[in-house]
């Protein structure tokens, strides 16, 4: 069959604009009882992407607890195991969403009908249970699996401010301590979910999926300094986490001719710490609160569409409020033509604009483009 590209689909959207030129996509086709097929690095615009599906089987199974009882509402995620030896492609594939997701019924049973034959990694999670991972499981025809989950241990507490006020909406993240690199399990997926929980109106929080051992807790809130608590164990009673007010930086972001820049994204980052971020208002103003105080420097970075990034280090931030204004320079535009040795236009050539940095071993790609039928290209947002 012919799989429509995002470019073709966008033509049918009413009142919408999708600027996807000079971008590259992975196109995946999934159908019941067939093995999924995909094609990577597909440039847009492109009129046709042909994918061939081969017959596959059905995967079913059950998720049980340590006593053999079915676990309802467990989430079973299936990720395809990379076959390439390229580290870049392995990281790329393991950063993608799962091939399919199933939820268990009341008796713990689940069923996949769109996986097909292949080698998969499974991640199983459920409230009140420790997550489990099964790596490199072969699927061929009718395949059944049984996943067992251990009961999760609880860790609960309360987040308070300097005046004993409950901190509502704080994000609490846990990191397990210990374990050598050789003993760590193989990674099934590179997840961007930090598994954090949020404090409620009383400042209370709970984790109920932990295993035995010691953990570091990191507590984040936009109005308070980021807090770390080391060496905390589950099932040891309520934990009190007290946050402190931090420094503040305010200012205005404008263009080179003095026009306020609305929607610019500012990020304040520290060494080995959470970053704090905000967006400028209509008048270009911003406020960053809850910044770490002391001798450690804070790096401010400003990003805005159509402008070159700006960066500045601020040191000696204390309880007082500092003012930092930014003036952004516009980005440039690069146009040209790609031809072969005979002077003939090369259509579909990828053009990348890179910037070398003496402090980095890898050049940074600022922008990409693609040649048209006449071999011409145009690359925007070049800093």
C-alpha positions as CSV (number, residue, x, y, z in Angstrom):
1,X,0.0,0.0,0.0
2,X,1.0,3.6,-0.2
3,X,1.5,5.4,3.2
4,X,0.7,9.1,3.1
5,X,3.4,11.3,4.5
6,X,2.7,14.1,7.0
7,X,3.1,16.5,4.1
8,X,0.2,15.0,2.2
9,X,-2.0,14.7,5.2
10,X,-1.4,18.4,6.0
11,X,-3.0,19.4,2.7
12,X,-6.4,18.2,4.0
13,X,-6.3,20.1,7.3
14,X,-8.6,23.1,7.3
15,X,-7.4,26.3,9.0
16,X,-4.1,24.7,10.0
17,X,-0.5,25.2,8.8
18,X,2.2,22.6,9.1
19,X,5.6,23.9,8.3
20,X,7.5,20.6,7.9
21,X,9.8,21.3,5.0
22,X,13.4,20.3,5.4
23,X,12.5,17.9,8.2
24,X,12.9,14.1,8.3
25,X,10.5,11.5,9.7
26,X,10.1,7.9,10.6
27,X,7.0,6.4,8.9
28,X,5.5,3.3,10.6
29,X,2.7,1.1,9.4
30,X,0.8,-1.1,11.8
31,X,-2.1,-3.5,11.1
32,X,-3.8,-6.3,13.1
33,X,-2.0,-9.7,12.8
34,X,0.9,-8.2,10.7
35,X,4.4,-7.4,11.6
36,X,4.9,-3.6,11.8
37,X,7.1,-2.0,9.1
38,X,8.8,1.3,9.1
39,X,11.1,3.5,7.1
40,X,13.4,6.0,8.8
41,X,15.0,9.3,7.7
42,X,12.1,10.0,5.3
43,X,12.5,13.6,4.0
44,X,9.5,15.9,3.7
45,X,8.0,16.8,1.3
46,X,7.8,13.4,-0.3
47,X,4.9,12.1,-2.3
48,X,5.1,8.3,-1.7
49,X,6.5,6.0,1.0
50,X,5.9,2.4,0.2
51,X,5.9,-0.1,3.1
52,X,5.4,-3.8,3.0
53,X,3.8,-5.8,5.8
54,X,4.3,-9.5,6.4
55,X,1.9,-11.7,8.3
56,X,2.5,-11.9,12.1
57,X,1.0,-13.5,15.1
58,X,-0.9,-12.5,18.2
59,X,0.8,-11.9,21.6
60,X,-1.2,-12.5,24.7
61,X,-0.5,-13.2,28.4
62,X,-1.2,-12.4,32.0
63,X,0.3,-10.1,34.7
64,X,0.2,-11.6,38.2
65,X,1.4,-10.6,41.6
66,X,3.8,-12.5,43.8
67,X,1.0,-14.7,45.1
68,X,-0.2,-15.6,41.6
69,X,-3.3,-13.4,41.5
70,X,-4.1,-11.3,38.4
71,X,-3.0,-7.7,38.4
72,X,-5.7,-5.4,36.9
73,X,-4.9,-2.1,35.1
74,X,-1.3,-3.0,34.6
75,X,0.4,-1.3,31.6
76,X,2.3,-3.6,29.3
77,X,4.6,-1.8,26.8
78,X,6.2,-3.6,23.9
79,X,9.4,-2.1,22.3
80,X,11.2,-3.7,19.3
81,X,14.8,-4.8,20.0
82,X,17.2,-2.9,17.7
83,X,19.1,-5.2,15.3
84,X,21.7,-2.6,14.3
85,X,25.2,-2.3,15.8
86,X,25.3,1.4,15.3
87,X,25.2,3.1,18.8
88,X,23.5,6.2,17.3
89,X,20.7,4.1,15.8
90,X,20.3,2.1,18.9
91,X,19.9,5.3,21.0
92,X,17.5,6.6,18.3
93,X,15.4,3.5,18.3
94,X,15.3,3.1,22.1
95,X,14.1,6.7,22.4
96,X,11.0,6.1,20.3
97,X,7.5,5.3,21.8
98,X,6.5,1.7,22.2
99,X,5.3,-0.4,19.2
100,X,2.1,-1.1,21.2
101,X,0.6,-0.7,24.6
102,X,-1.9,-3.0,26.3
103,X,-3.8,-2.7,29.6
104,X,-4.7,-5.8,31.7
105,X,-8.3,-6.7,32.5
106,X,-9.7,-7.6,35.8
107,X,-8.0,-11.1,35.7
108,X,-4.6,-9.6,34.7
109,X,-4.9,-10.7,31.0
110,X,-3.7,-8.7,28.1
111,X,-3.5,-9.1,24.3
112,X,-1.5,-7.5,21.4
113,X,-2.7,-7.9,17.9
114,X,-0.3,-5.6,16.0
115,X,3.1,-6.7,17.1
116,X,3.8,-9.6,14.7
117,X,6.9,-11.7,14.6
118,X,10.2,-10.3,15.9
119,X,12.3,-9.7,19.1
120,X,10.8,-7.4,21.6
121,X,11.5,-5.8,25.0
122,X,8.6,-5.6,27.5
123,X,8.1,-3.1,30.3
124,X,5.3,-3.8,32.8
125,X,4.0,-1.3,35.4
126,X,1.1,-1.2,37.8
127,X,0.1,1.0,40.8
128,X,1.3,-0.5,44.0
129,X,3.8,-2.8,42.3
130,X,7.5,-2.7,41.3
131,X,8.0,-2.4,37.5
132,X,9.5,-5.3,35.7
133,X,11.4,-5.6,32.4
134,X,11.8,-8.6,30.0
135,X,14.5,-8.3,27.4
136,X,14.9,-9.8,23.9
137,X,11.8,-12.0,24.0
138,X,11.1,-13.8,20.7
139,X,7.6,-13.5,19.2
140,X,6.5,-16.0,16.6
141,X,2.9,-16.9,15.7
142,X,0.7,-17.3,18.8
143,X,2.9,-16.4,21.7
144,X,2.0,-16.2,25.4
145,X,3.8,-14.5,28.3
146,X,3.5,-14.4,32.0
147,X,4.8,-11.4,33.9
148,X,5.1,-11.4,37.7
149,X,5.2,-8.1,39.7
150,X,6.5,-7.7,43.2
151,X,4.6,-5.6,45.7
152,X,5.9,-2.0,45.8
153,X,7.2,-0.4,49.0
154,X,5.8,2.9,50.2
155,X,7.7,6.2,50.7
156,X,5.5,9.1,51.8
157,X,6.1,12.6,53.3
158,X,5.3,16.3,53.2
159,X,6.9,19.2,51.5
160,X,7.0,22.5,53.5
161,X,8.2,26.0,52.9
162,X,10.5,28.1,55.2
163,X,7.5,29.3,57.2
164,X,6.0,25.8,57.6
165,X,3.5,26.5,54.8
166,X,2.6,23.4,52.6
167,X,4.2,23.6,49.2
168,X,1.6,22.6,46.7
169,X,2.6,21.3,43.3
170,X,6.2,20.4,44.2
171,X,7.7,17.7,42.0
172,X,9.5,14.9,43.9
173,X,11.7,12.5,42.1
174,X,13.6,9.5,43.4
175,X,16.9,8.0,42.4
176,X,18.0,4.7,43.7
177,X,21.5,4.5,45.2
178,X,24.1,1.8,44.6
179,X,24.7,-1.0,42.2
180,X,27.7,-1.4,39.9
181,X,27.5,-0.6,36.2
182,X,28.0,-4.4,35.5
183,X,25.0,-5.3,37.7
184,X,22.6,-2.8,36.1
185,X,20.0,-4.3,33.9
186,X,20.0,-3.7,30.2
187,X,17.9,-0.7,29.2
188,X,14.7,-1.5,27.3
189,X,13.8,2.1,26.5
190,X,15.3,5.5,27.0
191,X,12.5,7.3,28.8
192,X,12.1,11.1,29.2
193,X,9.6,10.5,32.1
194,X,11.4,11.2,35.4
195,X,8.8,9.2,37.4
196,X,8.2,12.1,39.7
197,X,5.0,12.7,41.8
198,X,3.4,16.0,42.7
199,X,2.6,17.2,46.3
200,X,-1.1,17.9,47.0
201,X,-2.8,20.8,48.8
202,X,-1.3,19.6,52.1
203,X,2.1,19.3,50.6
204,X,1.8,15.5,50.9
205,X,3.2,13.0,48.4
206,X,3.6,9.2,48.1
207,X,5.6,6.6,46.1
208,X,4.2,3.1,46.1
209,X,6.2,1.3,43.5
210,X,9.7,1.3,45.1
211,X,12.0,-1.6,45.7
212,X,14.1,-2.1,48.8
213,X,17.2,0.1,49.2
214,X,18.3,3.6,49.7
215,X,17.2,6.5,47.5
216,X,18.1,10.2,46.9
217,X,15.1,12.5,46.7
218,X,15.1,15.7,44.5
219,X,12.3,18.2,45.1
220,X,11.5,20.9,42.6
221,X,9.2,23.9,42.7
222,X,9.4,27.1,40.5
223,X,9.3,29.4,43.6
224,X,11.7,27.6,45.9
225,X,15.3,26.4,45.7
226,X,15.7,22.8,44.5
227,X,16.1,20.5,47.5
228,X,18.1,17.2,47.8
229,X,17.7,14.6,50.5
230,X,20.1,11.7,50.5
231,X,19.9,8.1,51.8
232,X,16.1,7.8,52.3
233,X,14.6,4.3,52.6
234,X,11.0,3.2,52.0
235,X,8.7,2.1,54.8
236,X,10.4,4.4,57.4
237,X,7.6,6.7,58.3
238,X,6.6,10.2,57.0
239,X,9.5,12.3,55.6
240,X,9.6,16.0,56.1
241,X,11.2,18.0,53.2
242,X,11.7,21.7,53.9
243,X,12.4,24.0,51.0
244,X,14.0,27.5,51.1
245,X,13.2,30.6,49.1
246,X,15.7,31.3,46.4
247,X,17.0,34.2,44.3
248,X,15.1,36.0,41.6
249,X,16.2,37.3,38.2
250,X,13.9,39.6,36.2
251,X,14.4,41.5,33.0
252,X,13.3,42.2,29.4
253,X,14.1,40.5,26.2
254,X,14.1,42.7,23.1
255,X,15.3,42.6,19.5
256,X,18.3,44.6,18.3
257,X,16.0,47.5,17.3
258,X,14.3,47.6,20.8
259,X,11.1,45.7,20.0
260,X,9.9,43.4,22.9
261,X,10.2,39.7,22.1
262,X,7.1,37.8,23.3
263,X,7.3,34.0,23.9
264,X,11.1,33.8,24.3
265,X,12.1,30.8,26.4
266,X,14.6,31.5,29.2
267,X,16.3,28.7,31.1
268,X,18.4,29.1,34.2
269,X,20.6,26.0,34.8
270,X,23.2,25.0,37.3
271,X,25.8,22.3,37.6
272,X,24.2,18.9,38.4
273,X,20.9,20.6,39.2
274,X,17.4,21.1,37.9
275,X,16.9,24.0,35.5
276,X,14.3,26.6,36.0
277,X,12.5,28.1,33.0
278,X,10.0,30.7,32.0
279,X,8.6,32.5,28.9
280,X,8.5,36.2,28.2
281,X,5.2,38.1,28.3
282,X,3.8,40.4,25.6
283,X,6.1,43.2,26.7
284,X,9.1,40.9,26.6
285,X,9.4,40.8,30.4
286,X,10.2,37.7,32.5
287,X,10.8,36.6,36.0
288,X,12.8,33.5,37.2
289,X,12.3,32.6,40.9
290,X,13.5,29.9,43.2
291,X,17.1,30.1,42.0
292,X,20.0,28.5,43.9
293,X,21.9,31.1,45.9
294,X,25.6,31.2,46.8
295,X,28.8,31.2,44.9
296,X,27.7,28.7,42.2
297,X,27.1,30.5,38.9
298,X,23.8,30.3,37.1
299,X,23.7,30.0,33.3
300,X,20.9,31.9,31.6
301,X,20.0,30.9,28.0
302,X,17.4,32.6,25.8
303,X,15.8,31.0,22.8
304,X,13.3,32.7,20.5
305,X,12.1,31.9,16.9
306,X,13.9,34.0,14.4
307,X,16.7,35.0,16.7
308,X,20.1,33.7,17.6
309,X,20.4,32.1,21.1
310,X,21.9,34.2,23.9
311,X,23.7,33.0,26.9
312,X,25.0,34.7,30.1
313,X,26.5,33.5,33.4
314,X,25.4,35.1,36.6
315,X,27.4,34.7,39.8
316,X,26.9,35.6,43.4
317,X,23.1,35.3,43.4
318,X,21.7,36.0,46.8
319,X,18.3,36.8,48.3
320,X,18.2,40.1,46.4
321,X,16.5,40.4,43.0
322,X,18.8,40.8,40.0
323,X,18.0,42.4,36.7
324,X,19.3,40.9,33.4
325,X,18.1,42.3,30.1
326,X,18.8,40.6,26.8
327,X,19.1,42.0,23.2
328,X,18.7,39.3,20.6
329,X,20.2,39.3,17.1
330,X,18.2,38.0,14.2
331,X,19.2,34.7,12.5
332,X,20.4,34.6,8.9
333,X,19.3,32.7,5.8
334,X,21.5,30.6,3.6
335,X,20.6,29.9,-0.1
336,X,22.4,28.0,-2.7
337,X,22.4,25.2,-5.3
338,X,23.8,21.7,-5.4
339,X,25.0,20.2,-8.7
340,X,26.9,17.1,-9.7
341,X,30.3,16.9,-11.5
342,X,28.5,17.5,-14.8
343,X,26.8,20.6,-13.5
344,X,23.4,18.9,-13.4
345,X,21.0,19.8,-10.5
346,X,20.8,17.3,-7.6
347,X,17.3,17.0,-6.3
348,X,16.7,15.8,-2.7
349,X,20.2,16.5,-1.4
350,X,20.4,17.1,2.3
351,X,22.2,20.3,3.3
352,X,23.3,20.8,6.9
353,X,24.7,24.0,8.5
354,X,27.1,23.1,11.3
355,X,29.0,25.2,13.8
356,X,32.3,24.1,15.3
357,X,32.9,24.6,19.0
358,X,36.4,24.3,20.4
359,X,35.0,23.0,23.7
360,X,33.1,20.2,22.0
361,X,34.3,17.2,20.0
362,X,31.1,17.1,17.9
363,X,30.0,20.0,15.6
364,X,26.6,21.4,16.4
365,X,24.0,21.2,13.6
366,X,22.2,24.6,13.5
367,X,19.8,24.1,10.5
368,X,19.0,21.6,7.8
369,X,17.6,22.0,4.3
370,X,16.9,19.9,1.1
371,X,17.3,20.7,-2.5
372,X,14.4,21.1,-4.9
373,X,14.1,19.9,-8.5
374,X,16.4,22.6,-9.7
375,X,19.0,21.8,-7.0
376,X,18.4,24.9,-5.0
377,X,18.1,25.0,-1.2
378,X,17.2,27.5,1.4
379,X,18.2,27.2,5.1
380,X,16.7,29.5,7.7
381,X,17.5,30.2,11.3
382,X,21.2,30.2,10.9
383,X,23.0,31.8,13.8
